[in-house]
């Protein structure tokens, strides 16, 4: 079964980005809010100072009444010499300095005309504050113009400093977030490596337990799981070894008495015609059962040798079609099995190949139905042996266990098989470096396929059997 490839580091990056976003937004809101509050406070202070100065200038301007042309000139000159830029409005506007003669907005003029002190900051980037009022005892209006370029420069420097500070906070947050994420996810990485080690068979792998946090509790639970898994697998290995020893011992112990029974059954078979009807039927059943018992013992002996790894593979050049035809002819299946084969040669062990193909064809003859076809073809660097039948098919629930020992699709069905034929075929296919698979559909038929390499390399591990 395939597994999805997971790229490491994604969670670490997400945690780092989240940390940077939280720190960046927090620092940005704090810096922006502080800047806006300080800006408003500085502008308010500037306005209050300008308003107080404007009231004072209005009182001084009252000394120049009535505003004749000469007195108007004296007023403007006096204020300009004292460092105050003003605009006098009396039917017309007269600035004390041409560079400080901003246009006066209608709202400001209306406020002043109502007898109140008004102010405005004209648009245009001149950074000027205009505060005006009516000269006491006159309809003339005096507007004091204050430059705020220094205040704007100070606020610009503050804005730059806050921006640089915010960027430094972002960089620091990225570094701290990366370090924290790496440290936080380090136990997860150790757990992943430990899980992969256990998957590869290193059952003694354990996680270190450090501290008393959640990861430590997780490490303790992981170690307990690994210990239980190791103990369970050890028990399963011991049970499998006991089963294999029992199978080998039973097969070995039965071999001698079964040989004697076979000899006696053979003698009895030769005298069946001389027995009365009832006795002859019982004798025939006895002979058949002895033959089945001999076949079972032989299969048990072979499966025991395969389990013990005592089988040796001898590779020679084999004419695959001739071998397949010889198997069908030797078992008397020419009228049941159609052989369709091209000229294909393969380097393999002929005895084991014959064992696999013989079991597959025998299974099709005994449990299949309809036309049975055996064929061999070359497919690239592989040689494929297919055995097809048109029988009732195999239920899908049984396909994963079809090559298990003693597994039967229908446990109530009796037959001449030992229940080990397909298991032995799969083990021999593995020794040949091939793969044995099955494909079946109920009501359509079944196909067994042996997939072998057509070179003489040392056989490797077999692939898991299953439907293609």
Residue pairs with C-beta under 8 A, 6 or more apart in sequence:
8 189
11 181
11 185
11 188
12 178
12 181
12 182
12 185
15 177
15 180
15 181
15 184
15 185
16 174
16 177
16 178
16 181
17 177
18 177
19 173
19 174
19 176
19 177
19 180
19 181
20 170
20 173
20 174
20 177
22 173
23 169
23 170
23 172
23 173
23 177
24 166
24 169
24 170
24 173
27 165
27 166
27 169
27 170
27 173
28 166
31 162
31 163
31 165
31 166
32 162
34 162
35 155
35 158
35 159
35 162
38 155
38 158
39 155
42 151
42 154
42 155
43 148
43 151
46 129
46 146
46 148
46 151
47 119
47 129
47 131
50 119
50 129
50 131
50 144
50 146
51 117
51 119
51 131
53 84
53 131
53 144
53 146
54 117
54 131
54 132
54 133
54 142
54 144
55 117
55 133
57 79
57 84
57 86
57 142
57 144
58 133
58 134
58 135
58 136
58 142
59 136
60 78
60 79
61 75
61 88
61 135
61 140
61 142
62 135
62 136
62 137
62 138
64 71
64 72
64 74
64 75
64 78
65 71
65 135
65 137
65 138
66 138
67 75
67 88
67 90
67 138
67 140
72 88
72 90
72 94
75 88
76 86
76 88
76 94
76 95
76 96
77 96
79 85
79 86
79 96
80 86
80 96
80 97
84 96
84 144
85 95
85 96
85 97
85 100
85 144
85 145
85 146
85 147
86 95
86 96
86 142
86 143
86 144
86 145
87 93
87 94
87 95
87 96
87 100
87 101
87 102
87 104
87 130
87 132
87 142
87 143
87 145
88 94
88 95
88 96
88 140
88 141
88 142
88 143
89 104
89 140
89 141
89 142
89 143
90 138
90 139
90 140
90 141
93 101
93 104
95 101
100 128
100 145
100 147
101 145
102 122
102 124
102 126
102 128
102 130
102 145
103 122
104 120
104 130
104 132
104 143
105 120
105 122
107 118
107 120
108 118
108 119
108 120
108 130
108 132
108 143
109 141
111 117
111 118
112 118
112 132
112 133
112 134
112 141
112 143
113 134
113 141
115 134
116 133
117 131
117 132
117 133
118 131
118 132
118 133
119 129
119 130
119 131
119 132
120 130
121 128
121 129
121 130
121 148
122 128
122 130
127 147
127 148
127 149
127 151
127 152
128 145
128 146
128 147
128 148
129 145
129 146
129 147
129 148
130 143
130 144
130 145
130 146
131 143
131 144
131 146
132 141
132 142
132 143
132 144
133 141
133 142
134 140
134 141
134 142
135 141
135 142
187 207
187 215
187 218
187 219
190 207
190 208
191 207
191 218
191 219
191 222
194 205
194 206
194 207
194 222
194 226
197 205
198 205
198 226
198 229
203 226
203 229
203 230
203 233
204 230
205 226
206 222
206 223
206 226
207 219
207 222
207 223
208 219
209 216
209 219
209 220
209 223
210 216
210 219
244 304
244 307
244 308
247 300
247 303
247 304
247 307
248 300
248 301
248 304
248 307
248 308
250 300
251 297
251 300
251 301
251 304
252 301
254 293
254 297
254 300
255 297
255 301
258 290
258 293
258 294
258 297
261 290
261 293
261 294
262 290
262 291
262 294
264 290
265 286
265 287
265 290
265 291
268 283
268 286
268 287
269 283
269 287
272 280
272 283
272 284
272 287
273 280
275 283
288 416
291 416
292 416
292 418
295 416
295 418
296 418
296 420
299 418
299 420
299 421
299 424
300 418
300 420
302 420
302 424
303 405
303 420
303 423
303 424
303 427
305 311
306 424
306 427
306 428
306 431
311 352
311 431
313 349
313 352
313 431
313 432
313 459
314 349
314 351
315 347
315 348
315 349
315 456
316 347
316 348
316 349
316 350
317 345
317 346
317 347
318 345
318 346
318 347
318 348
318 350
318 353
319 344
319 345
320 341
320 344
320 345
320 346
320 353
320 376
320 383
320 385
321 339
321 341
321 342
321 343
321 344
321 376
323 350
323 353
323 354
323 357
324 339
324 341
324 357
324 374
324 376
324 385
325 339
325 341
326 354
327 354
327 357
327 358
327 361
328 334
328 337
328 339
328 361
328 374
331 358
331 361
331 362
333 361
333 365
333 372
336 365
336 372
337 361
337 364
337 365
337 372
337 373
337 374
338 371
338 372
338 373
338 374
339 373
339 374
339 375
340 373
340 374
340 375
341 374
341 375
341 376
341 377
342 376
342 377
342 378
344 376
344 377
344 378
344 383
344 454
345 454
346 383
346 452
346 454
347 454
347 455
347 456
348 432
348 452
349 431
349 432
352 428
352 431
352 432
353 428
353 432
353 452
355 424
355 425
355 428
356 385
356 425
356 428
356 429
356 432
356 436
356 450
357 374
357 385
357 387
357 450
359 421
359 422
359 424
359 425
360 374
360 385
360 387
360 425
360 448
360 450
361 372
361 374
361 387
362 417
362 421
363 387
363 417
363 421
363 422
363 448
364 372
364 387
364 388
364 389
364 391
364 446
364 448
365 372
366 415
366 416
366 417
367 391
367 409
367 415
368 389
368 390
368 391
368 445
368 446
369 389
369 390
369 391
369 392
370 389
370 390
370 391
370 445
371 389
371 390
372 387
372 388
372 389
372 390
373 386
373 387
373 388
373 389
374 385
374 386
374 387
374 388
375 385
375 386
375 388
376 383
376 384
376 385
376 386
377 383
377 384
377 386
378 384
378 454
381 453
381 454
381 455
382 451
382 452
382 453
382 454
383 451
383 452
383 453
383 454
384 449
384 450
384 451
384 452
385 449
385 450
385 452
386 447
386 448
386 449
387 447
387 448
387 449
388 445
388 446
388 447
389 445
389 446
390 444
390 445
391 445
391 446
392 442
392 443
393 440
393 441
393 442
393 443
393 444
393 445
393 446
394 402
394 409
394 438
394 440
394 442
394 446
395 409
395 442
396 440
398 407
398 409
399 438
399 440
399 466
399 467
400 466
401 407
402 409
402 422
402 438
402 465
403 422
403 423
403 425
403 426
403 436
403 438
403 465
404 423
405 419
405 420
405 423
406 419
406 420
407 419
408 419
425 436
426 436
426 462
426 465
429 435
429 436
429 450
429 452
429 462
430 459
430 461
430 462
431 459
432 452
432 459
433 452
433 453
433 457
433 458
433 459
433 460
433 462
434 450
434 451
434 452
434 453
434 459
434 462
435 450
435 451
435 462
435 463
435 465
436 448
436 449
436 450
436 451
436 462
436 465
437 448
437 449
437 451
437 465
437 466
437 467
437 468
438 446
438 447
438 448
438 449
438 465
438 466
438 467
439 446
439 447
439 449
439 467
439 468
440 446
440 447
440 467
449 468
